[in-house]
């Protein structure tokens, strides 16, 4: 079971000046109870549609059937095309589950021509499935990359190209929806009321999980069990409410406006970037106060950013994410001289020691941090983690009085970009 520990952010660990006193947490209990009740009432009215995705058994079965069909056709490579949540969420799944016995997964989430040229030239298009994820079908990056890949599929498979595409899009409307109907491309729905960064429990997350051999039922079960916890009105019983309250107090009362999301797991490095996007696009809508997320990774960033975190301005707090059970990869039993202290230890022990060293070092400098621990990195616990962080951002929206849905500032940039391209070629 996933566990959230905020002890190292509390006043009793790092003094009342730097940490959170009990009375400040207590002062939020009544407000948080009301926000949780509001969230439940809003869900009963059909709002927060993403929160019901783990309960959609029919869609889960459709995704399972699609994955079975793909594997039966001898596909060896999946080219996944998406941007934002439609690329970051699948990348988390890829890093957690891709291995030597799974399909190869290539995620194309860039329009850099050098990056694309490399992959277009090495992919065997005769044994490749292309998945394009875009709810509207109007986003420049995924659609331009898709048409590059569509052209390659047509060259390799002629009039059977559509058989090797799956589109994840709005089930009723949109330019990609219409294109797929015209070309006979199979569709899996992204519900109209679910935005890209909230779509991990739709086919955006379910399909890569199924294609890479993950447990869809376990993924949904983990999310549903976390949902039950996130409906508890007592803050201490509700991990999303507790994490949101910690974030809010550290920012608004202590000036820690930068949230460093730092997994100590290489397989979760994109989870930090996924949460970075979730917070930035959902809450980056006020000049006065909102969390500023920063993705990092342990242990690499101990050697690039820890000096700043330890001795720089007190603007950052850390959210560590750990997996407790890890593969047992042993160092040699016989190591001499200055390396003797490493002999016979597992790489997991080394990773844990680095986490504990960073954690204790931050505590010694009165720098707040919290830790999310997963028993192991599997479908069940990943479902819990995703749901926790999604629910947290809803509670943060209520605490900061910010609507977490929509991204109007991003749309401004998209409009300007389309205007530039509509004037004609620039090269």
JOSUL-V523396 format. One record per residue. N is the residue number from 1. PHI is phi as a letter, one per 40 degrees, with the letter a starting at -180 (NA if undefined). OMEGA is omega in whole degrees, 0 to 359 (* if undefined). BURIAL is + if it has 24 or more other ideal C-beta (glycine too) atoms within 12 Angstrom, else -. Layout:
# JOSUL-V523396
n: <N/N>
phi: <PHI/PHI>
omega: <OMEGA/OMEGA>
burial: <BURIAL/BURIAL>
This chain:
# JOSUL-V523396
n: <1/2/3/4/5/6/7/8/9/10/11/12/13/14/15/16/17/18/19/20/21/22/23/24/25/26/27/28/29/30/31/32/33/34/35/36/37/38/39/40/41/42/43/44/45/46/47/48/49/50/51/52/53/54/55/56/57/58/59/60/61/62/63/64/65/66/67/68/69/70/71/72/73/74/75/76/77/78/79/80/81/82/83/84/85/86/87/88/89/90/91/92/93/94/95/96/97/98/99/100/101/102/103/104/105/106/107/108/109/110/111/112/113/114/115/116/117/118/119/120/121/122/123/124/125/126/127/128/129/130/131/132/133/134/135/136/137/138/139/140/141/142/143/144/145/146/147/148/149/150/151/152/153/154/155/156/157/158/159/160/161/162/163/164/165/166/167/168/169/170/171/172/173/174/175/176/177/178/179/180/181/182/183/184/185/186/187/188/189/190/191/192/193/194/195/196/197/198/199/200/201/202/203/204/205/206/207/208/209/210/211/212/213/214/215/216/217/218/219/220/221/222/223/224/225/226/227/228/229/230/231/232/233/234/235/236/237/238/239/240/241/242/243/244/245/246/247/248/249/250/251/252/253/254/255/256/257/258/259/260/261/262/263/264/265/266/267/268/269/270/271/272/273/274/275/276/277/278/279/280/281/282/283/284/285/286/287/288/289/290/291/292/293/294/295/296/297/298/299/300/301/302/303/304/305/306/307/308/309/310/311/312/313/314/315/316/317/318/319/320/321/322/323/324/325/326/327/328/329/330/331/332/333/334/335/336/337/338/339/340/341/342/343/344/345/346/347/348/349/350/351/352/353/354/355/356/357/358/359/360/361/362/363/364/365/366/367/368/369/370/371/372/373/374/375/376/377/378/379/380/381/382/383/384/385/386/387/388/389/390/391/392/393/394/395/396/397/398/399/400/401/402/403/404/405/406/407/408/409/410/411/412/413/414/415/416/417/418/419/420/421/422/423/424/425/426/427>
phi: <NA/c/b/b/b/b/d/c/b/c/d/c/c/b/g/c/c/b/b/b/c/d/c/c/c/c/c/c/d/c/c/c/d/c/c/c/c/c/d/c/c/c/c/c/c/g/c/f/d/d/c/c/d/c/c/c/c/c/c/d/c/c/c/d/c/c/c/c/c/c/c/c/c/g/c/b/b/b/c/b/b/a/b/g/c/c/b/c/c/d/c/d/c/d/c/c/b/c/a/c/b/b/c/c/b/b/b/b/b/a/b/c/c/c/c/c/d/d/c/d/c/b/c/c/c/c/b/b/b/b/b/b/b/a/c/c/g/b/c/d/c/c/c/c/c/d/c/c/c/d/c/c/c/c/c/c/b/f/c/b/c/c/c/b/b/b/b/b/a/c/c/b/a/h/c/c/d/c/d/c/c/c/c/g/c/c/b/b/c/c/d/d/c/b/c/d/c/b/c/c/c/c/d/d/b/c/c/c/c/c/c/c/g/c/c/c/c/c/d/c/c/c/c/c/c/c/d/d/c/c/c/c/c/c/d/c/c/b/c/c/c/c/c/c/c/c/d/c/c/c/c/c/b/b/g/c/c/b/b/c/c/b/c/c/a/c/c/b/c/c/c/c/c/c/c/d/c/d/c/c/c/c/b/c/b/b/c/c/a/a/c/b/c/b/c/a/a/c/c/d/c/c/c/b/b/c/d/c/c/c/b/c/d/c/b/b/b/b/b/c/b/b/b/c/c/b/d/c/b/c/c/d/c/b/b/b/f/c/c/c/c/c/d/g/c/c/c/c/c/c/c/c/c/c/d/c/c/c/d/c/c/c/c/c/c/g/b/c/a/b/b/b/b/b/d/a/c/b/c/c/c/c/d/c/c/d/c/d/c/c/c/d/c/c/c/c/d/c/c/c/f/b/c/c/c/g/a/d/c/c/c/d/c/c/c/c/c/c/c/c/c/c/c/h/c/b/a>
omega: <178/181/177/181/180/186/185/173/186/181/182/178/188/177/181/180/185/186/185/175/180/184/179/173/180/182/179/188/182/179/182/176/180/180/178/178/177/180/180/178/178/178/179/178/178/177/180/186/181/186/179/181/180/182/185/184/181/180/177/179/177/180/177/181/179/180/178/180/181/182/180/182/177/176/178/184/173/173/183/182/179/180/182/180/180/174/183/179/176/178/174/179/180/183/181/193/181/180/183/182/180/168/172/181/178/181/179/182/181/173/174/186/179/177/182/180/180/184/179/183/185/182/172/188/179/180/185/169/175/174/177/183/177/187/182/188/182/183/189/189/183/184/178/178/179/183/170/181/178/178/179/178/179/177/185/188/177/185/177/182/184/180/182/175/166/179/174/188/178/185/187/186/176/184/177/176/182/179/183/177/180/187/182/179/178/182/164/191/160/184/186/184/183/179/186/183/177/194/188/179/170/176/177/176/184/184/177/178/180/181/181/172/178/183/182/180/177/177/179/180/177/179/182/178/175/177/179/178/183/175/179/185/175/185/184/179/187/186/179/178/180/180/179/179/177/178/185/182/180/179/191/182/185/176/177/186/178/179/178/180/193/173/166/180/180/182/179/183/179/173/178/179/176/179/175/179/181/182/184/182/182/190/181/188/178/177/185/182/166/182/175/185/178/179/177/180/175/11/189/187/166/185/179/186/186/177/178/181/183/190/180/180/181/181/189/167/189/169/178/175/185/165/187/179/183/174/182/180/189/167/179/180/184/173/189/171/186/181/185/183/179/190/175/180/177/176/175/176/179/180/178/180/178/176/183/178/178/181/182/178/177/178/181/178/178/178/187/175/177/183/169/180/174/178/176/180/177/184/182/183/177/174/176/184/179/183/178/185/175/179/179/184/175/179/176/177/180/179/181/184/179/175/184/182/181/179/188/181/178/181/177/179/179/181/180/180/179/178/179/182/182/180/180/182/179/177/*>
burial: <-/+/+/+/-/+/-/+/+/+/+/-/+/+/-/-/-/+/+/+/-/-/-/-/+/-/-/+/-/-/+/+/+/-/+/+/-/-/+/+/-/-/-/-/-/-/-/+/+/+/+/+/+/+/-/+/-/-/+/+/-/+/+/+/-/+/+/-/-/+/-/-/-/-/+/-/+/+/+/+/+/+/+/+/+/+/+/+/+/+/+/+/+/+/+/+/+/+/-/-/-/+/+/+/+/+/+/+/+/-/+/-/-/-/-/+/-/-/+/+/-/-/+/-/+/-/-/+/+/+/+/+/+/+/+/+/+/+/+/+/+/+/+/+/+/+/+/+/+/+/-/+/+/-/-/-/+/-/-/-/+/+/+/+/+/+/+/+/+/+/+/-/-/+/+/+/+/-/+/+/-/-/+/-/+/+/+/+/+/+/+/-/+/+/+/+/+/+/+/+/+/+/+/+/+/+/+/+/+/+/+/+/+/+/+/+/-/+/+/+/+/+/+/+/+/+/+/+/+/+/+/-/-/-/+/-/-/+/+/+/+/+/+/+/+/+/+/+/+/+/+/+/+/+/-/+/+/+/+/+/+/+/+/+/+/-/+/+/+/+/+/+/+/+/+/+/+/+/+/+/+/+/+/+/+/-/-/-/+/+/+/+/+/+/+/+/+/+/+/-/+/+/-/-/+/+/-/-/+/+/-/-/-/+/-/+/+/+/+/+/+/+/+/-/-/+/-/-/-/-/-/-/-/-/-/-/-/-/-/-/-/-/-/-/-/-/-/-/-/-/+/+/-/+/+/-/-/+/+/-/-/+/+/-/+/+/+/+/+/+/+/+/+/+/-/+/+/+/+/+/+/+/+/+/+/+/+/+/+/+/+/+/+/+/+/+/+/+/+/+/-/+/+/+/+/-/+/-/-/-/-/-/-/-/-/-/-/-/-/-/-/-/-/-/-/-/->
